[in-house]
Amino acid sequence: MPTYGNGYGQVSFNLLNMRTDYQFRYFGNGWNEYAMSNVITVCPEVPTQGHLSLTGDPIEMRVMWVSNQAPPAVPIVVWGVSPTQLTNKNPGQSHTYQANDMCNAPANQTGARLYRNPGWMHDAVMAPLQPGAIYYYQYGTEAAMSPVYAFRAAPLAQGNQPVRMMVYGDMGDGSLVPDAAGTAVRLKQHAEKGDVDFALHIGDISYARSIGWAWEGFFNIIQDGATLVPYMVGIGNHEYDHIAGGEHDPSNAPGSGFHPAWGNYGDDSNGECGRPTFERFHMPDNGNSLFWYSFDYGSAHIIHMSTEHDYTAGSPQYQWLAKDLASVNRQVTPWVVLAGHRPMYTSEDYPGDYNVSLGMQAAFEDLINQYQVDIAVWGHYHAYERTCAVYKQQCVTNGTVHIVVGTAGANIDKADWMPRVWSLHHANVLGYGLLSVSADAKGAATTLTWQFYA
């Protein structure tokens, strides 16, 4: 401000409710303290960080939130078909995590920029619901309840049902990664207009990497959209990858993670090893928690795998993926979408990551081609790319279209692109994708459409 030179001015910013009081202090000249504010109090019992998720059953919808309300306080969700008649009520469960639940330093250490008390995470399910119906709901405890929100229940799995999902990866918390806030605004806008059914966030979520308050910032920016439509997530390298402390790994992977000789898997979570993500999100329970799972939504079958866990033949994840693909009824869900963090196809010139893509092709491209996966969406690269229908590095009629959309907020890549016949379009831009299935005049869901918004 122009008044700063005269020794005064003002600045405005959002203050997060992190369940503790605040005080501001002014320092200068060798950290001499010149002034301090009054203590600013918050209401720690108020529900924050609300977000919906699908359970895989269309008669259910899950909601999670955070407060300081520890057991024996009982979290509850109430809902109904009118905002003034929330006549249904279900109790939930509460849990939290400590620094020593993480795998290795610095995440398992405490300090100003490391672990901080995350509060209590509450988890409740609304059921039974009428598939496709609109409901109003509110959550909290006896001490404090949230505002009333609305959502549409998932439809039945049927071949004539349209589907609309917002897809992106590599977002951030809005503070450490400022451009993430723009994606969160787009989510809210689409959710309010009712033109997306759910969000699919394909890894690299908050970029906390051991900085506990970054998770608080992330949920603050997505809450306006994620309380209106389900927010479905998968693990990325910056949530999971670790090199020690495997006994704390919530995915129960052997050893200290997946480190193939041809890969570049390191300690990209700074020791978190998936613990905060595991505690803060609850995905369908038909695989391995949020690490890999699947669900039906209308005419689509969506699979979220982990590219950070072993996916080679014979591994638990490979066996689960093969069984899941074999179980898909294409008369009921004619479209199959595969999601994961690191891409199987990319032409961006990062040799280490490109070698991983070749390893993925060798490991399970035959499997997804056998079951004719229609489209695969990936993140990791902070850029956008779309391929032809590809198989074995060639454009073919019965291949899978691969999309890289790690464009939701993290710093955009500046690498060059390698010439590849299967790469149809690429750009170093921020943005997000809309993946939709629409019905024809006879009511059959025959068209799968991908749109990228920069």
N, C-alpha and C positions, 0 to 999 in steps of 0.2 A: 504493500500500500504506500501511497505517496507520503503518508504521515510517519512512516517508520523512522525517517531521519530526524524527526522531532521527538523521538522516544516513546511514541505510542501508536497503537493500531489495533486491528482485530482480525481474527480468522475464524471461519466456521467449518465444522466437520461433524460427522456422526460419531457419537459415543456409544460403543457397544455395551449391552448389559452382559457383563461377564461375571455376574454374581458377586461382585466385590466393589467397595467404594473406591472413588478416584480422588486424587489431588494433583493439581498442576503446579509445577515449580519452574522458575525462570533462573537460568544459570548464565554466567558470562565470565570472561577474563579468568581463565584457570579454574573453571568450575566453581567460582564463587556464587553462592545462592543469593539472589537479589529480591525475589518475591515468591510467594506461594498463594494458591487459591484457598478458598474454603473447601472443606470436604464435600464432595458430591456423592450423594447416596443413590443407590439403585434398589430395585425391588427384586431380590434374588429368587423369590418364589415364582415370579412371572414366567410362563412358558416361552421359550425362545427356540429358534432353529427348527421350526416345524417343517416336516416334509412327508409327503405321501409315497407309498410304493405298492406295487402289485405283489400279490402272494402267489399268483399262478391259478387261483380259483376266482372266477368272475363274480362270485357272490361275496367276495371279501375285498377290503381295502385296508392297508396298514398305514398308521400314522406314527411318527416318532418325533420327539422333541426333547429339550434339555431344560432343567431347572436345578435349584439346590435342594429339592424335596427328596430326601433320602427315605428308604423304608424305615418305619412302617407306614409312611404316607403312601396312599394308594393312588397311582395315576389312573385317570379315567378318560374315556372318549364318549361323547354323547352325540347322537345324530338323528335326523329325521328328514321327511320330505318337504318340510317348511322351516325357514330360519327361526320361526317362533314356536315350533313344535318339535324340539329335539327329544323325542320320547324314548329313544333307545339308548342303552348305556352298557358299556363293557369296561371292566377293569383291565389294566395292563401290567407290565413288568418293568422293573427298574434295574439298571446296572451301571457300573462305572469302570474306570481303569486307572492304574497307577504307573509311575515312571518305570518301576521294575517289571512291568508287564511287557515292555518293549524289548527288542532283541539285543541291541548294542548301542554304544555311545555314538552321537551325543543324545539320542532320543531318550535314553534311560537315565539321563542326568537332569537335575533341576537347576533353574537359573532364570534370569530375566528373559532370555530368548529361547528357552528350552521348554521342558515339561511345565505345564501349569494345570491345576486342578480343572478337569473338564466338566465338572458338575455331574449330575445324574442323568443318564439317557433313559427315556421312557418309551415304551413300545406297546402299542395297543392296536387291536384289529376291530374294524367295524364289519359285522356279519349278523344275520344274512342280509344281502342286498339283492335288489332286482337288477339283473344285468342290463346295462345301458341307461338306467334311471339316474336322475340328478338328485343328489343328497346334500344336505347342509350339516355341518359338524363343528364341534368345539372340543378342546382337549385341555387337560391340566390336572390339578389336584384340588382338594377342598380349599387350599390356601389361595389359589388364583387360577383363572381359566383364560384361555386364548380368546381372541375375537372369533366370530362365526365365519367359516369359510364354506365354499361349495365345491363339489367335484361330480364327475359323471362316472358311474360304475362301469367296469369293463364289460364289453359285450360277450356273448357266447362265442366260442370258437366255431365259425361257420364260413364256408367258402364264398359267401356273397357279402361279407361284412367289410366295409372300407376300414382302412387303418391310416393314421397320420402320426408320425413320430418326428421329433426334433432331435438331431444327431450331431454330436460334437465331442471332441476330446481336448485335453491339454488346456485347462481353463485357468484356475488360480483363485485367489481369495479376494480380489478387488483392491487390496492394499499393496501387498508385495507384487501383485500382477494387476495393475490398474485396468487394462483393457478387458479383463474378465467381467467387469461390471456391465459393459455394453451387451455381452451375451446374456447376462441375467435379465437385463431389461427386455431383450427380444423374447426370452422365454415368458416373462410376465405378459407381454403384449399378445403373444400367440395364445397363451392360456386363457386370457380374458376374452379374446375373440372366439375362443372355442374351436380353433382350427388346428390344434394338435391334441392328441390323446395322451401322450406321455413324452418325457425326455429320456434319451439314451446317452449317458455320459461315459465315453469309452476310455476311461483311465486318465491318470494325471489330473487329479481332482482339485485339491486345494494348493498343492505345492508347499505344504507345511514343512516337510522334511525336518522334523523334530521341533519346529517352532509352534508350540501348542496353540497360541492365540490365533494363528492363521486359519485353523479349522473354524473358530468362532466367526471370523470375518467371512469365510466362504459361505457358511450357512446363512449369515445375515443377508448376503446379496441374492441368494437363490430363494429365500423363503417366500417372497411374494408370488413366485411362479410355482414353486414346488408344493405349496399348500393347495393349489388348484388342479394340478395334474401330477400323476406319479413321476417320481424322479428315480430312474433306474441307472445303476452304476456298475462299473467293473473296475478291476484293479489295474494300475499302471506301474511302471518301474519306480516312479517317485512316491508311490504309496507302499510298495512291497520290498523291493530288492534289498537284500542284506547279505552279510558275509560271516556273521557270527550269531550266537545266541539262538540257534534254531529251536531249542526247547521251548521258547516263548512264541514261536510262529503259530498264529491262530489257524492257519490252514493245515497244520499237522504234516507239512511236507518234510521228508527225511533230510537230515543234515542241516545245512545252512543255506538252503535255497537252490535254485537251478542255475548252474554255471557251466554250460556246455563249452567244449574246447573251441568251437567255432563262433561263440557268442561274445558279447561285450556286456554281460550282466555283472553289475558291481554292487555298490552300497548306495543306490540312488535315493533311498528313503531316509538316509542318515540314521538308520537303526530302527525306524518305526515298524518295519516288517509287517505292515498291514494291520497292526493292532488298532489304531484310531479309526481306520476305515471300517474294520470288522465290527467295532463297537457302535459306530455312529449310523450305519446303514444295515438294513435287513432285507435281503433279496429272497426270491423263491427258494424253498428248501429242498429242491430235487436234485442238487448236485453237491457242491462243496461250498456252502454258504455263498458269499458274494464272489468267490474266486472263480467258480463256474456254475452256471445254472441255465435254465431255459424256461420259457413260458409261451403260451398261445395268447394272441390278442386278435380277435376277429378272424380274418383270413390269413394271418401271418403266424409263423412259428419263429420266435426270436431266441437265438442261442448266444449267450455271453461267455466266452472262454477266457482263460488267463494265458497271456503270452509270457508271463513271468514264472510260470510253473512248467514242469516237464510235460511236453505234448508229443513226445516221440512214441513210436509204436510200443505197446506193452505198458506204458505208464498209466496210472489211475485216470488221469484226465483224458488221454487218448481213448481208453476203453469206455469211459463215460460218454465221450463225444460220439463214438461209433454207435453205441447203444441208443443214444438220444436221436441221432439222425435216422437210424433204422426204424424207430418207433413213430416217425411223423406220418400222419395220414394226409396225403396230398389232396384228397377229396374234401377234407375238412379245412386244412390250412395249406392251400396250394403254394404259398410263397414261404420260402425259408431264408431268413436273414442271419448271418453270422457276424458277431461283433467281437473285437479284441483290441488290445492296445497297439502292440507293434505290428506293422503291416507285413503281409505276405508278399505284396507287390508294391514296389516303390522304385522310382528312377532318380530320386534325389541323391546327389553325390556325397554320401556319407559312408565310406567303405565299411566301417564296423557294423553299422545298422543294416547295410545292404547284404552283408554276409549272413546276418540273422534272417533276413527275408528269404535267402536261398535255403537256409536250414529249415525254415518253416515249410517251404515248398516241398523239400525232400521228405519232411516228416508226415504231413497230412494233406497235401494238395490232392493226392489220389482219393482220399477219403471224402473230401467235400465234393469232388467231381463225381464220384460214384453215386452220391445221393443228390446231385444236382442242386447244390446251394445256389440261389439266384444272385445274391449280392452279399459282399463282405465289406464291413465298415471298420476302419482302423484309425488310430491317432498316431502319437509318438513324434512324427515329423510335424513341425509347426508350419505346415503348408497344406495346400489342397492338390489332390491328384485324382483323376478318374481313368480307369482302364477300359479297354474293350472287354467283351466276354472272353476270358483268357484261360488257357490250360497249357501247362508245360511251355510257357513263354511264347505261346502262339495264340493269335485271335481265332476263335473257333465258335461254332454256332451253339455248342452245348457247354460253354465255359461259365465261369463266375465273374461278374463285374466287381472289381475291387475299388473301393473309395478310401482315400486318406483324407481325414478331416480333423487334424489336430490343430484347429484354427480358432479356438474359443477364447483366447486371451494371452497365452504365453508368447514371449517374444518371437516374432516371425523369423523363420530361417532365411539365410542369405546364400545358401549353397547353390551351386550350379546343378543342372539336370543332365542326366546321361541319356543319349538317344536310345529309345526302346520302342519296338514296333507296337507293343501293346499299350503304350501310354498315349491316351487321346487328348488329355488336357491337364495342365498343371499351372499353379500360380502361388506365389509367396504373398498371401493375403490373409487377413482375419476374416472370419465368417462362421457359418454353420450350415447344416444341411436339413432339408425336409424330405423324408422318405414316406411315400404314400401309396396306398393301394386303392384304386377306385373301381366302381362297378359300371358295367355297360348297361344298355337299355333293357336287357333281359334280367338284370340283377346279379350277374356273375362278376366276381372281382377279378377282372382279366388284365388290368393294367397296373404295372409297378412303375412309379415315377420317382426320379431323384432330382432334386433342385438344390443348388448351392447359392447361398446369399452372402455376398461379400460386404 
